[in-house]
Amino acid sequence: MKSVRNIFSTVIAMMLLAMPAEQAPAQDSASLDVLSMIRRNCAPNGFEGCPELYVVYHPDVLTGSNPETTFACSHGFPWPDDSRIPMIFFGSGVRKGARPAGSPSLEDITPTIAHVLGQSPPETIDGRVLSEVLLPRCRNHGVRRTRAAMVLTLDQCRADYFTNPRIRPALAFARKVLMRRGTSYGDARLSYSGSRTAVSHATIGTGATPGVHGIVGNNIRVDGLFPLALNDNPRHSMEMFNLLTPTLADVMDLALDNRSVIISMSPYGRAALGMGGHGAAFAGGSDR
């Protein structure tokens, strides 16, 4: 069994993340990229839910409590293989068979969907409209091109799963239909570290990075405790107060006078809640 020293590649304290550039120790480009990804997972004002200590394992290293385990999976860390993700756009107004250059991230999905729906995205977005996926006639701002949009996510799916011979058969529909008839990116990447379920789905829903929308982990530190960031325990109300920014669903519901139909489904509430939004808990929102 590997020693703790061999398993842990980097242990980074918040003191280092907050250190002014002129005082920070010299780092190679890979380390600087890792640090920038971790910074995006921490709120600019260092709110209480942010981690005080961030541990990054060596690439391809997982840990567990069962020594007999022969198979394991994880969301990974900010290394290239872990941070590369599949991203496919499909439907009316989307280019067919295109593979644009560039490295979009999850926060680009909400402004792009808002654009094709003719709606304004939340003001707190960090992403951009991916105009390169759209046909030229669909690139004008504020013109509704469709009445409905659907986002499908595949949790823990890395980009190389689409070429892995043991996994790619399960992705046949995505490869043979969606990618061929839509637009897909060959180098989409996460812009932040810590791609846990609640984190990434809240990023998709809000168009903001974790340090802005506040969901920096499946669990976050609150009043000395470590509860679920988005409480999906059926014995409790679906508390959304830890989600600090509105989702596209929130602002659309308000803009359309509660006439929009919003459905967010997942076996896990921490995925559905971050995309569905605050509902009636959002000022002016509706629980319909």
C-alpha positions as CSV (number, residue, x, y, z in Angstrom):
1,M,0.0,0.0,0.0
2,K,1.3,3.4,-0.9
3,S,2.4,5.7,1.9
4,V,0.7,8.9,2.6
5,R,3.7,10.8,1.3
6,N,3.5,9.0,-2.1
7,I,-0.3,9.4,-2.4
8,F,-0.6,13.1,-1.6
9,S,0.8,15.2,-4.4
10,T,-0.1,18.6,-3.1
11,V,-1.6,20.0,0.1
12,I,-2.6,23.6,-0.2
13,A,-3.7,25.8,2.6
14,M,-6.0,28.8,2.1
15,M,-3.1,31.0,3.3
16,L,-1.2,30.1,0.2
17,L,-4.2,30.7,-2.1
18,A,-4.6,34.2,-0.6
19,M,-0.9,35.1,-0.8
20,P,-0.1,38.1,-3.0
21,A,1.6,37.1,-6.3
22,E,4.8,38.9,-5.4
23,Q,5.1,36.8,-2.2
24,A,4.1,33.4,-3.6
25,P,6.8,30.9,-4.2
26,A,7.8,30.1,-7.8
27,Q,5.7,27.4,-9.4
28,D,5.9,25.6,-12.8
29,S,3.1,26.1,-15.3
30,A,1.3,22.9,-14.3
31,S,1.2,23.9,-10.6
32,L,0.0,27.4,-11.4
33,D,-2.9,25.9,-13.4
34,V,-3.8,23.7,-10.5
35,L,-3.7,26.6,-8.2
36,S,-5.9,28.7,-10.4
37,M,-8.5,25.9,-10.7
38,I,-8.5,25.6,-6.9
39,R,-9.0,29.3,-6.5
40,R,-12.1,29.2,-8.6
41,N,-13.5,26.7,-6.2
42,C,-13.2,29.2,-3.3
43,A,-15.3,32.3,-2.8
44,P,-13.5,35.6,-3.4
45,N,-14.4,36.7,0.1
46,G,-13.4,33.3,1.6
47,F,-16.9,32.6,3.0
48,E,-17.2,30.1,5.8
49,G,-18.1,27.2,3.5
50,C,-14.7,27.3,1.7
51,P,-12.1,24.6,2.7
52,E,-9.2,25.6,4.8
53,L,-7.1,22.7,3.4
54,Y,-7.2,21.3,-0.1
55,V,-5.7,17.9,-0.8
56,V,-4.8,16.9,-4.4
57,Y,-3.8,13.3,-5.1
58,H,-1.3,12.1,-7.7
59,P,-3.0,11.4,-11.1
60,D,-4.8,8.1,-11.3
61,V,-4.7,7.6,-7.5
62,L,-7.9,6.8,-5.6
63,T,-8.3,6.1,-1.9
64,G,-10.8,4.0,-0.1
65,S,-11.5,2.1,3.2
66,N,-11.9,-1.4,1.7
67,P,-8.6,-3.2,0.9
68,E,-10.4,-5.8,-1.2
69,T,-11.8,-3.3,-3.7
70,T,-10.7,-4.0,-7.3
71,F,-12.7,-1.3,-9.0
72,A,-13.3,2.3,-8.1
73,C,-14.3,5.6,-9.7
74,S,-14.1,9.2,-8.6
75,H,-14.7,12.7,-9.9
76,G,-10.9,13.2,-10.0
77,F,-8.7,16.3,-9.5
78,P,-7.5,19.1,-11.6
79,W,-5.2,17.0,-13.8
80,P,-5.6,17.1,-17.6
81,D,-7.3,13.6,-18.0
82,D,-9.7,14.3,-15.1
83,S,-10.6,17.9,-16.2
84,R,-11.3,17.1,-19.9
85,I,-15.0,16.6,-20.4
86,P,-17.4,15.8,-23.2
87,M,-19.7,18.6,-24.3
88,I,-22.3,18.2,-27.1
89,F,-24.9,20.6,-28.4
90,F,-27.8,19.1,-30.5
91,G,-31.0,20.5,-31.9
92,S,-32.6,23.2,-34.1
93,G,-30.1,26.0,-34.9
94,V,-27.1,24.0,-33.9
95,R,-24.4,23.2,-36.5
96,K,-24.2,19.6,-37.6
97,G,-21.0,17.6,-37.3
98,A,-19.0,20.6,-36.2
99,R,-16.0,20.3,-33.8
100,P,-15.0,23.9,-32.9
101,A,-11.6,24.7,-31.4
102,G,-11.3,26.1,-27.9
103,S,-11.8,24.8,-24.4
104,P,-15.3,25.8,-23.1
105,S,-16.4,24.8,-19.6
106,L,-19.6,24.0,-17.8
107,E,-20.3,27.6,-16.9
108,D,-20.7,28.3,-20.6
109,I,-23.8,26.1,-20.9
110,T,-26.3,28.5,-19.2
111,P,-25.5,31.6,-21.2
112,T,-25.7,29.6,-24.4
113,I,-29.1,28.1,-23.5
114,A,-30.3,31.5,-22.4
115,H,-29.3,32.9,-25.8
116,V,-31.2,30.3,-27.9
117,L,-34.2,30.8,-25.6
118,G,-34.1,34.5,-26.1
119,Q,-33.7,35.1,-22.4
120,S,-31.1,37.0,-20.3
121,P,-28.9,34.8,-18.2
122,P,-28.2,35.5,-14.5
123,E,-26.1,38.6,-13.9
124,T,-23.6,36.5,-11.9
125,I,-22.5,34.2,-14.8
126,D,-18.8,33.6,-15.4
127,G,-19.4,31.9,-18.8
128,R,-20.0,33.1,-22.3
129,V,-22.3,32.3,-25.2
130,L,-20.8,29.6,-27.3
131,S,-21.8,31.2,-30.6
132,E,-19.6,28.9,-32.6
133,V,-22.0,26.0,-32.0
134,L,-24.9,27.9,-33.6
135,L,-25.8,28.5,-37.2
136,P,-25.2,32.1,-38.3
137,R,-28.9,32.9,-38.4
138,C,-29.2,31.9,-34.7
139,R,-26.4,34.1,-33.4
140,N,-28.4,37.3,-33.0
141,H,-29.0,38.2,-29.3
142,G,-32.5,38.3,-27.8
143,V,-34.2,36.3,-30.6
144,R,-35.9,33.2,-29.3
145,R,-35.0,30.2,-31.5
146,T,-36.7,27.5,-29.5
147,R,-39.4,27.1,-26.9
148,A,-37.7,24.4,-24.9
149,A,-34.3,23.3,-23.9
150,M,-33.0,20.1,-22.3
151,V,-29.7,19.5,-20.5
152,L,-28.6,15.9,-20.0
153,T,-25.6,15.2,-17.7
154,L,-23.6,12.0,-17.2
155,D,-21.9,12.2,-13.9
156,Q,-18.2,11.4,-13.6
157,C,-17.8,11.1,-17.4
158,R,-14.4,12.1,-18.7
159,A,-13.8,12.8,-22.4
160,D,-11.5,9.8,-22.9
161,Y,-14.5,7.5,-22.0
162,F,-15.6,8.1,-25.6
163,T,-12.5,6.4,-26.9
164,N,-12.0,3.8,-24.2
165,P,-12.9,0.4,-25.8
166,R,-14.4,-0.9,-22.6
167,I,-16.7,2.1,-22.1
168,R,-17.4,3.6,-25.5
169,P,-20.1,1.0,-26.5
170,A,-22.3,2.3,-23.7
171,L,-22.0,5.8,-25.3
172,A,-23.0,4.7,-28.8
173,F,-26.1,7.0,-29.0
174,A,-24.1,10.0,-28.0
175,R,-21.3,9.1,-30.4
176,K,-23.3,8.0,-33.4
177,V,-26.3,10.4,-33.2
178,L,-25.6,13.4,-31.0
179,M,-22.0,14.0,-32.0
180,R,-22.6,13.4,-35.7
181,R,-25.7,15.5,-35.9
182,G,-24.7,18.2,-33.5
183,T,-21.7,20.1,-32.4
184,S,-19.1,18.6,-30.0
185,Y,-15.9,20.0,-28.5
186,G,-12.8,17.9,-28.4
187,D,-11.1,19.9,-25.6
188,A,-13.9,21.1,-23.3
189,R,-12.5,21.3,-19.7
190,L,-13.5,22.1,-16.2
191,S,-12.2,25.5,-15.2
192,Y,-12.1,24.6,-11.5
193,S,-11.1,21.7,-9.2
194,G,-13.4,19.6,-7.1
195,S,-15.9,18.3,-9.7
196,R,-18.3,16.8,-7.2
197,T,-21.9,16.2,-8.2
198,A,-23.4,19.2,-6.4
199,V,-20.6,21.4,-7.5
200,S,-20.8,20.8,-11.2
201,H,-24.5,20.7,-11.5
202,A,-24.8,24.0,-9.7
203,T,-22.2,25.4,-12.1
204,I,-24.3,24.2,-15.1
205,G,-27.4,25.7,-13.6
206,T,-26.0,29.1,-12.6
207,G,-23.4,29.7,-15.2
208,A,-21.0,30.7,-12.4
209,T,-17.9,29.1,-11.0
210,P,-18.1,27.3,-7.5
211,G,-16.5,30.2,-5.7
212,V,-19.3,32.4,-6.9
213,H,-22.3,30.2,-6.6
214,G,-21.2,28.9,-3.2
215,I,-21.5,25.1,-3.7
216,V,-17.9,24.2,-3.3
217,G,-18.5,20.5,-2.4
218,N,-21.2,17.9,-1.9
219,N,-20.8,18.9,1.8
220,I,-19.7,22.3,3.0
221,R,-18.7,23.7,6.4
222,V,-21.5,25.6,8.1
223,D,-21.4,26.7,11.8
224,G,-18.7,24.1,12.5
225,L,-20.7,21.3,11.0
226,F,-20.3,19.6,7.6
227,P,-23.8,19.1,6.1
228,L,-24.9,18.5,2.6
229,A,-24.5,21.7,0.6
230,L,-27.9,21.1,-1.0
231,N,-30.1,19.2,1.4
232,D,-31.7,16.3,-0.5
233,N,-32.8,14.4,2.6
234,P,-36.5,13.8,2.1
235,R,-37.1,14.3,5.8
236,H,-36.1,17.9,5.4
237,S,-37.2,20.8,3.3
238,M,-35.1,21.3,0.1
239,E,-33.1,24.1,1.6
240,M,-31.4,26.2,-1.1
241,F,-29.8,28.9,1.0
242,N,-26.3,27.7,0.3
243,L,-26.7,28.3,-3.4
244,L,-25.7,32.0,-3.4
245,T,-26.6,32.9,-7.0
246,P,-29.7,32.4,-9.2
247,T,-30.0,29.7,-11.8
248,L,-31.2,30.2,-15.3
249,A,-34.4,28.6,-14.2
250,D,-34.8,31.2,-11.5
251,V,-34.4,34.2,-13.7
252,M,-36.5,32.7,-16.5
253,D,-39.3,31.9,-14.2
254,L,-39.3,35.5,-13.0
255,A,-38.9,37.0,-16.4
256,L,-41.9,35.0,-17.8
257,D,-44.1,35.8,-14.8
258,N,-44.0,32.2,-13.5
259,R,-45.3,30.8,-16.7
260,S,-42.3,28.8,-17.6
261,V,-42.2,25.0,-16.9
262,I,-39.1,23.9,-15.2
263,I,-38.3,20.2,-14.6
264,S,-35.1,19.0,-12.9
265,M,-34.8,15.2,-12.3
266,S,-32.0,13.1,-10.8
267,P,-31.7,10.1,-8.4
268,Y,-29.8,12.6,-6.2
269,G,-31.2,15.9,-5.1
270,R,-27.8,17.4,-5.0
271,A,-27.7,17.2,-8.8
272,A,-31.3,18.2,-9.5
273,L,-31.5,21.1,-7.1
274,G,-28.4,22.9,-8.4
275,M,-29.9,23.0,-11.9
276,G,-33.6,23.5,-11.0
277,G,-32.9,26.4,-8.7
278,H,-34.5,28.1,-5.7
279,G,-38.1,27.8,-6.8
280,A,-40.4,29.5,-4.4
281,A,-37.4,30.5,-2.2
282,F,-36.3,32.8,-5.0
283,A,-37.7,36.4,-4.6
284,G,-40.7,36.5,-6.9
285,G,-40.4,32.8,-7.7
286,S,-43.1,30.2,-7.9
287,D,-43.4,26.7,-6.5
288,R,-45.6,25.6,-9.4
